[in-house]
Amino acid sequence: MARADASSSAKGRPNGDGMAAILAAGVGCAALGLFAFSGDAFESIDRFFNFYNPTGTLSGVTLTAIVVWLAAWRVLANRWGNRDVPVGKISLVAGALLVVGLVLTFPPFIDLLQGK
C-alpha cells in the first residue's frame, strides 16, 4: 500500500525544476559555443575573454558560459518551479542548443564560418 502512495505522490510532482535544469544546460552549451566562436573571430572579444594569460581566451569563455548557465537555471527555475511544462518541446530546444554549442566549438566548422 505504501508503494502505491509513493508513486502517486511522485506522479503529482511538477516537472518545472527538472526541465529548467535541462533547458539551462542547453543555454549554457550554446553560450559556450557562441563565446568560443566570437573570441576566435574577433580580436577585441578575444582580449575581453582573456581573464588569465596562461590559458588565454578559454578562461573567460568557460567562466562566462558557466555564469550564463547558472543565471538561466535560476531564472527558469523561478518561473517554472511549481508548474508542469511540456517535456518534449523543452527537450527538443535544449537538444538543438546543445548541437549549436557543439558545432560552434568544432574547429573545422568555425574555420568554415570565418572563411579560413
Rosetta blueprint (number, residue, H / E / L):
1 M L
2 A H
3 R H
4 A H
5 D H
6 A H
7 S H
8 S H
9 S H
10 A H
11 K H
12 G L
13 R L
14 P L
15 N L
16 G H
17 D H
18 G H
19 M H
20 A H
21 A H
22 I H
23 L H
24 A H
25 A H
26 G H
27 V H
28 G H
29 C H
30 A H
31 A H
32 L H
33 G H
34 L H
35 F H
36 A H
37 F H
38 S H
39 G H
40 D H
41 A H
42 F L
43 E H
44 S H
45 I H
46 D H
47 R H
48 F H
49 F L
50 N L
51 F L
52 Y E
53 N L
54 P L
55 T L
56 G E
57 T H
58 L H
59 S H
60 G H
61 V H
62 T H
63 L H
64 T H
65 A H
66 I H
67 V H
68 V H
69 W H
70 L H
71 A H
72 A H
73 W H
74 R H
75 V H
76 L H
77 A H
78 N H
79 R H
80 W H
81 G L
82 N L
83 R L
84 D L
85 V L
86 P L
87 V H
88 G H
89 K H
90 I H
91 S H
92 L H
93 V H
94 A H
95 G H
96 A H
97 L H
98 L H
99 V H
100 V H
101 G H
102 L H
103 V H
104 L L
105 T L
106 F L
107 P H
108 P H
109 F H
110 I H
111 D H
112 L H
113 L H
114 Q H
115 G L
116 K L
